[in-house]
Amino acid sequence: MGVRRELARRRKALGYSQERLAEVLGVDRVTIGRWERGETDPQPYLRPRLAKALQSSAAEIEALLSPQGDRPAPVPARAVSAEAPGAHAESGYRDDMIRREFLRLVSLTGALVALSPDDADRVPAEDVAEVQVMTSHLWQVYGLARAKQTVYPLVHDQISDLTRLLGHAHREGRHRELCGQAGSLFQLAGEIFFDGNRYTEAAECYALAASASKEAGNADLWAASLTRHSFIGVYERRFRETAPILDAAGLLARKGDSHLSTRYWVAAVQAQVYAGLGDLDACNRALDQAQEVHYLSDPSPGGWLRFDGSRLDEERGSCYVTLGRLDLAETALIDALGRQLSMRRQGSVLTDLAVIGARRRDIDRLLSYGTAAVELAERTSSGYIGRRLEGLRGYLAPFLPDKRVADFNDHISSLIAA
């Protein structure tokens, strides 16, 4: 395989350095150099992105990847700067618009939730019932959606309708009902942002959901808002800062409905925090408490409270991975993988199993489980799985001399950058 001078010329003609092209494609700069020297070929999943960045057809990319002499490569008629290949600027502008509109809704809803009820009541009961039905339906749609972000426009419209009702005069009882729906809807919006790794927006949603739930007088809904908020700290590994949030959620849950699973869900998340703090005994106690959810006679109501204990094996396995108890972790995770899991949950379990492979220096197992997790992340566009895979990359450094691992690392980089 010879030097690919045409590929290097095309890159330079469009104003790319090796570093900048690597950033656009989500690979290491060294990888670009290896391509241009003819030492390796771009993986098939990277070729469409390379073609887009270099403004070339698939056939032209194949020609650029063949070893050639010093024949000059034609410069595309519409050369662009390295700062804006493709539609990155347009995408960034669209994201800014979405964020500004989201912040407007948060500010408006937050103000209306905090307002005192009125003596008049201009919000018909059937309008409130319609909001309740639609909100419940949106939680179901979210649960079934492969790409969670596709549900956001529907949730946005529902929040807009709810905000309109909150702006009308209404009595205290109606205010509590509407605030309860706001607590549920903003938790759902937070879930969507969380799945997309938009943690700032997710935190704003959960904070407003907690305020609305407090106004609604619903301790379980309030506790659920705090529990979801705590997940941000768990995934950012800020365990000490997260523990007090879960303590507060636990206090609220104990004041709530004893027939609901709220307190057991809080315990399951507390187990993850204890694992992060390295406290095996406290982690096991919390997991045992969460296990008591199976004694409840009533099924999980769904919607904002879906915890029914079905995830405890995978959560136990994840805790044991964090604690370094790999044998215990593998047993729990393999058991979990044998059950019917959502794609997002499968991706999480597979990533944990890949971590076990890395920590045991078993490259074949690392790549087998890790590749399966990457495929699920690509199918679902889940930022949640992407975040888990980003954590896996921290274990890959000792194995990067192996070409298979280097390519796998590049694949994760590309996935995260997409």
C-alpha positions in Angstrom: 0.0 0.0 0.0 1.6 3.3 -1.1 1.4 6.9 0.0 -1.9 8.6 -0.8 -0.7 12.0 -2.0 -4.1 12.9 -3.6 -5.9 12.4 -0.3 -3.5 14.8 1.5 -3.8 17.3 -1.4 -7.6 17.3 -1.2 -7.5 17.8 2.5 -5.1 20.8 2.2 -7.1 22.3 -0.7 -10.1 22.5 1.6 -8.1 24.1 4.3 -8.0 21.2 6.7 -5.1 20.4 8.9 -4.8 16.8 10.0 -5.9 17.8 13.4 -9.0 19.6 12.1 -10.1 16.8 9.8 -9.6 14.3 12.6 -11.9 16.5 14.9 -14.6 16.6 12.2 -14.5 12.9 11.7 -14.2 12.0 15.4 -10.9 10.2 15.1 -7.3 10.7 16.3 -4.9 12.9 14.3 -2.6 9.9 14.1 -5.3 8.0 12.2 -5.4 10.7 9.5 -1.7 10.4 9.1 -1.9 6.6 8.8 -4.5 6.9 6.1 -2.4 9.4 4.1 0.7 7.2 4.4 -1.3 4.2 3.2 -0.7 2.3 6.4 -4.5 1.7 7.1 -7.8 2.2 5.4 -10.7 4.2 6.8 -13.4 1.9 8.3 -16.5 1.6 6.1 -18.7 3.5 8.6 -16.3 6.5 8.3 -16.2 6.8 4.5 -19.5 8.6 4.1 -18.3 11.2 6.6 -15.0 11.5 4.9 -16.7 12.0 1.6 -18.9 14.7 3.0 -15.9 16.5 4.7 -13.9 16.4 1.4 -16.9 17.2 -0.8 -16.4 14.1 -2.8 -18.5 11.3 -4.1 -18.0 7.7 -2.9 -16.2 6.9 -6.2 -13.9 9.9 -5.7 -13.1 8.8 -2.2 -12.1 5.4 -3.5 -9.8 7.1 -6.0 -8.3 9.3 -3.3 -7.6 6.2 -1.2 -5.7 4.4 -4.0 -1.9 4.9 -4.0 -1.1 7.5 -6.7 1.8 9.7 -8.0 2.1 13.4 -8.0 -0.9 14.1 -10.3 -2.6 17.2 -8.8 -6.1 16.6 -7.4 -8.8 18.9 -8.7 -10.1 21.4 -6.1 -13.9 21.3 -5.8 -15.6 24.3 -7.3 -17.1 25.2 -3.9 -14.3 25.1 -1.4 -15.2 26.0 2.1 -13.2 26.8 5.2 -12.3 24.2 7.7 -14.5 25.8 10.3 -17.7 24.9 8.5 -17.7 21.7 6.5 -21.1 20.4 5.9 -23.9 22.1 7.9 -22.3 22.5 11.3 -23.0 26.2 11.5 -26.7 25.7 10.6 -27.0 22.9 13.1 -25.5 25.0 15.8 -27.9 27.9 15.0 -30.8 25.5 15.2 -29.6 24.2 18.6 -29.4 27.7 19.9 -32.9 28.4 18.7 -34.2 25.3 20.5 -32.4 26.2 23.7 -33.7 29.8 23.7 -37.3 28.5 23.2 -36.8 25.9 25.9 -35.5 28.6 28.3 -38.5 30.8 27.5 -40.9 27.9 28.4 -39.0 27.1 31.6 -39.1 30.7 32.8 -42.7 31.2 31.9 -43.9 27.9 33.4 -41.8 28.4 36.5 -43.4 31.8 37.1 -46.9 30.5 36.5 -46.4 27.5 38.9 -45.3 29.9 41.6 -48.3 32.2 41.3 -51.1 32.0 43.9 -54.4 30.5 42.7 -57.3 32.7 41.9 -60.9 32.8 43.2 -62.2 32.3 39.6 -61.8 29.1 37.7 -61.6 29.4 33.9 -59.9 26.1 33.3 -62.5 23.4 32.5 -62.1 20.0 34.1 -62.1 18.4 30.6 -59.1 20.4 29.6 -57.2 19.1 32.6 -58.3 15.6 31.9 -57.1 16.0 28.3 -53.6 17.1 29.5 -53.5 14.1 31.9 -54.3 11.6 29.1 -51.9 13.2 26.7 -49.0 13.3 29.2 -49.5 9.7 30.1 -49.5 8.9 26.4 -46.3 10.8 25.8 -44.5 8.7 28.5 -45.6 5.6 26.6 -44.4 7.0 23.3 -41.0 7.9 24.9 -40.7 4.4 26.3 -41.3 2.8 22.9 -39.2 5.3 20.8 -35.9 4.0 19.5 -34.5 7.6 19.2 -35.7 9.4 22.3 -35.0 12.9 20.9 -37.8 12.4 18.3 -40.3 12.7 21.1 -39.2 16.2 22.2 -41.4 18.2 19.7 -44.5 16.5 21.1 -43.5 17.2 24.6 -42.7 20.8 23.8 -46.2 21.3 22.3 -47.8 19.7 25.4 -45.8 21.9 27.7 -47.0 24.9 25.7 -50.6 23.8 26.1 -50.1 23.3 29.8 -48.5 26.7 30.2 -51.5 28.3 28.5 -53.8 26.7 31.0 -51.7 27.8 33.9 -52.0 31.3 32.6 -55.8 31.3 33.0 -57.4 32.0 36.3 -58.0 28.9 38.4 -58.7 27.8 42.0 -56.3 26.0 44.3 -57.5 22.5 43.5 -57.1 23.1 39.8 -53.7 24.7 40.4 -52.5 21.6 42.2 -53.7 19.4 39.3 -51.9 21.5 36.7 -48.7 21.6 38.8 -48.8 17.9 39.0 -48.9 17.6 35.2 -46.1 20.1 35.0 -44.0 18.0 37.4 -44.6 14.9 35.2 -44.0 16.7 31.8 -40.8 18.4 32.9 -39.4 15.1 34.1 -40.1 13.7 30.7 -38.5 16.6 29.0 -35.5 16.1 31.3 -35.3 12.5 30.4 -35.1 13.4 26.7 -32.3 16.0 27.3 -30.5 13.5 29.6 -30.5 10.9 26.9 -29.0 13.4 24.5 -26.2 14.3 27.0 -27.7 17.8 27.4 -27.2 17.7 31.2 -27.7 21.5 31.7 -31.1 21.5 30.1 -32.0 18.2 31.9 -31.1 19.8 35.3 -33.2 22.8 34.6 -36.2 20.5 33.7 -35.8 18.4 36.9 -35.5 21.5 39.1 -38.7 22.9 37.6 -40.4 19.5 38.0 -39.4 19.5 41.7 -40.9 23.0 42.2 -44.1 22.1 40.4 -44.4 18.8 42.3 -44.0 20.7 45.6 -46.8 23.0 44.6 -48.9 20.0 43.7 -48.4 18.6 47.1 -47.3 15.2 45.7 -44.3 13.9 47.7 -43.7 10.9 45.4 -43.6 13.1 42.3 -41.3 15.5 44.1 -39.0 12.6 45.1 -38.9 11.3 41.6 -37.8 14.7 40.3 -34.9 14.7 42.8 -34.0 11.2 41.9 -33.8 11.9 38.2 -31.8 15.0 39.0 -29.3 12.8 41.0 -28.6 10.7 37.9 -26.7 13.6 36.4 -24.3 13.6 39.4 -24.0 9.8 39.2 -23.0 9.9 35.5 -20.6 12.8 36.1 -19.2 10.8 39.0 -19.9 13.6 41.5 -21.0 11.1 44.2 -20.5 13.1 47.3 -22.5 16.1 46.0 -25.2 13.7 44.8 -25.7 11.9 48.1 -27.6 14.7 49.9 -30.1 15.0 46.9 -30.9 11.3 47.3 -31.2 11.7 51.1 -33.9 14.4 50.5 -35.6 12.2 47.9 -35.7 9.3 50.4 -37.3 11.5 53.1 -39.9 12.7 50.7 -40.6 9.1 49.5 -41.2 7.9 53.0 -43.9 10.6 53.3 -45.5 9.5 50.1 -47.8 6.6 49.1 -46.5 3.4 50.7 -48.1 1.5 47.8 -45.8 3.1 45.3 -42.3 2.0 44.5 -40.7 5.4 45.0 -38.6 4.7 48.1 -37.2 1.5 46.5 -36.2 3.4 43.4 -34.4 5.9 45.5 -32.6 3.1 47.3 -31.5 1.6 43.9 -29.9 4.9 42.9 -28.3 5.3 46.3 -26.6 2.0 45.8 -24.9 3.5 42.7 -23.7 6.4 44.8 -22.4 4.1 47.5 -20.6 2.1 44.9 -19.0 5.2 43.5 -17.8 6.1 47.1 -16.3 2.6 47.4 -18.7 1.5 50.2 -19.6 -2.1 49.5 -21.6 -2.8 52.6 -23.8 0.3 52.2 -24.2 -0.5 48.5 -25.5 -4.0 49.3 -27.8 -2.7 52.0 -29.3 -0.2 49.5 -29.7 -3.0 46.9 -31.4 -5.2 49.4 -33.8 -2.4 50.3 -34.5 -1.8 46.6 -35.2 -5.6 46.2 -38.2 -5.2 48.5 -40.1 -3.6 45.7 -41.1 -7.1 44.7 -43.3 -7.4 47.8 -45.6 -4.6 46.6 -49.0 -5.9 45.6 -49.8 -3.1 43.1 -48.0 -2.9 39.7 -45.9 0.1 38.8 -48.2 2.9 37.5 -45.8 3.7 34.7 -45.2 7.2 33.4 -43.0 9.2 35.8 -42.7 6.2 38.1 -41.6 3.0 36.2 -39.4 1.3 38.8 -40.6 -2.2 39.3 -37.3 -4.0 40.2 -36.9 -5.5 36.7 -33.6 -3.6 36.3 -32.0 -4.6 39.6 -29.7 -7.3 38.1 -28.2 -4.8 35.7 -28.0 -2.1 38.4 -26.4 -4.6 40.8 -23.9 -5.6 38.1 -23.0 -2.0 37.3 -22.4 -1.3 41.0 -20.1 -4.3 41.3 -18.2 -3.2 38.2 -17.6 0.2 39.9 -16.5 -1.6 43.1 -14.1 -3.9 41.1 -16.0 -7.0 42.1 -15.8 -8.4 38.6 -17.0 -12.0 39.3 -20.1 -10.8 41.1 -20.7 -8.1 38.4 -20.4 -10.6 35.5 -22.9 -13.0 37.0 -25.5 -10.3 37.5 -24.9 -8.7 34.1 -25.1 -12.0 32.2 -28.4 -12.7 34.0 -29.7 -9.3 33.0 -28.7 -9.8 29.4 -30.8 -12.9 29.2 -33.9 -10.9 29.9 -35.9 -8.8 27.5 -34.3 -5.3 27.7 -34.8 -2.1 25.9 -32.0 -1.2 23.4 -30.7 1.5 25.8 -30.6 -0.9 28.7 -28.9 -3.6 26.5 -26.3 -1.0 25.5 -25.6 -0.2 29.2 -25.2 -3.9 30.1 -23.0 -4.6 27.1 -20.7 -1.6 28.0 -20.3 -2.9 31.5 -19.4 -6.3 30.2 -16.9 -4.7 27.9 -15.3 -2.9 30.9 -15.0 -6.3 32.6 -13.2 -7.6 29.5 -10.8 -4.7 29.6 -10.1 -5.0 33.3 -9.3 -8.7 32.8 -7.2 -7.8 29.7 -9.4 -10.0 27.6 -9.4 -8.1 24.3 -11.7 -10.5 22.5 -14.4 -10.1 25.1 -13.8 -6.4 25.3 -14.3 -6.0 21.5 -17.2 -8.5 21.3 -19.3 -6.7 23.9 -18.1 -3.2 23.1 -18.9 -3.6 19.3 -22.4 -4.8 20.1 -22.9 -1.7 22.4 -21.6 0.6 19.6 -24.1 -0.9 17.2 -27.0 -0.2 19.6 -25.8 3.3 20.1 -25.8 3.9 16.4 -29.3 2.4 15.9 -30.8 4.4 18.7 -28.8 7.7 18.5 -28.7 7.4 22.3 -26.4 9.9 24.0 -26.8 7.8 27.1 -25.1 4.7 25.6 -22.6 7.1 24.0 -21.7 8.5 27.4 -21.2 4.9 28.8 -19.0 4.1 25.8 -17.0 7.3 26.4 -16.3 5.9 29.9 -15.2 2.6 28.4 -12.5 4.5 26.3 -10.7 5.2 29.6 -9.8 1.5 29.8 -8.5 1.2 26.2 -5.2 2.9 26.4 -3.1 -0.2 27.2 -4.5 -2.0 24.2 -4.3 0.6 21.5 -1.2 -0.9 19.9 -3.6 -3.7 18.8 -5.1 -2.4 15.5 -8.5 -3.9 16.3 -8.7 -1.9 19.5 -7.4 1.3 17.8 -10.1 1.0 15.2 -12.7 0.4 17.9 -11.5 3.4 19.8 -11.8 5.5 16.5 -15.3 4.1 16.1 -16.4 5.3 19.5 -14.8 8.7 18.9 -16.7 9.1 15.7 -19.9 8.0 17.4 -19.5 10.6 20.2 -18.6 13.4 17.7 -21.6 12.7 15.4 
